[in-house]
Amino acid sequence: MSSLLDFPTCFVCRSVELEIISNDELGLMSLCQECGYSWIATMDDIAPTIIKTIAS
């Protein structure tokens, strides 16, 4: 019936254009392609939640 994709967004500009990068000291980080802001990646950033609604 419908499906909802819940993508992580940038904390600064709310863009969904994110990239996962590796930092030697901090590990995996999310980098916004729009504004350049970066933060330590969470599991929500790495594997976006996908919710599917199926009609019975």
Secondary structure, DSSP 8 states (H G I E B T S, - for coil): -EEEEE----TTT----EEEEEETTTEEEEEETTT--EEE--HHHHS-EEEEE---
